[in-house]
Amino acid sequence: MKRLIVMLGCAVLVSVAPALAQTKTVKGTVTTVGANSITVNVAGKDMTFNVDTKTNVVAKGGSTKTREAQSAGKAGPGVAEMLKAGQPVEVAYHENGMHADTVRAIAAVPAPSASKADAPAKPKGMTATGVVSAVAGNSLTVKEKTGDATFTVDGKTVVSGTGLGTAGRKLQEAGGKPTLGDFVKEGDTVSVMYHEEGAAKTASTVRIVKKKM
């Protein structure tokens, strides 16, 4: 029998523990203070919390107001005596019943952090494969199945392919500065990784798949 009681006691503890952990915290600005409730604007949304004698209100001058209330025969000051509309606060509450456990006055409500949805979207990477129809100093035109596509190349564009490392070193040893035209020729089959910026297509990588025979 004793063993059964212990097991039941453990079951009760396991079921109660999650309920005790359901305390949440929000920060916002007081919009309305009532006798048994307080409404706080949190990130543009009003949230109303129930307050009672168990609610701990922490605000400037609270100790003085508590002494004054006790001198008058009261248990303590009401929430309306401690908080005013427009005051920034932090509320720790239990979601079940929306009961405020603690309401603490703060200096200011932190500015909301930018969400992922507000962050600028990164350019989507795409790939095009075809035969080179034109090569210029800062552009490359590739004939795809759907037609010609012109890509902008810059100092960040990487050109890869068999033997390019050796060719690049020879150019540098000769005092020359390698350009796109030194490696990619008309008629070469290439695979271009690029991203769109407005109407422009900027090449991040140009890989030579097959040299023109």
GIZIGI-V759976 format. One record per helix or strand of 2 or more residues. SS is the DSSP state (~ for helix, > for strand). FROM is the first residue (numbers start at 1). TO is the last residue. If there is no record, write none. Layout:
# GIZIGI-V759976
ss->SS from->FROM to->TO
ss->SS from->FROM to->TO
This chain:
# GIZIGI-V759976
ss->~ from->2 to->20
ss->> from->23 to->33
ss->> from->37 to->42
ss->> from->45 to->50
ss->> from->56 to->58
ss->~ from->62 to->71
ss->~ from->79 to->82
ss->> from->88 to->94
ss->> from->99 to->105
ss->> from->125 to->135
ss->> from->139 to->144
ss->> from->147 to->152
ss->> from->158 to->160
ss->~ from->164 to->173
ss->~ from->180 to->183
ss->> from->189 to->197
ss->> from->200 to->210
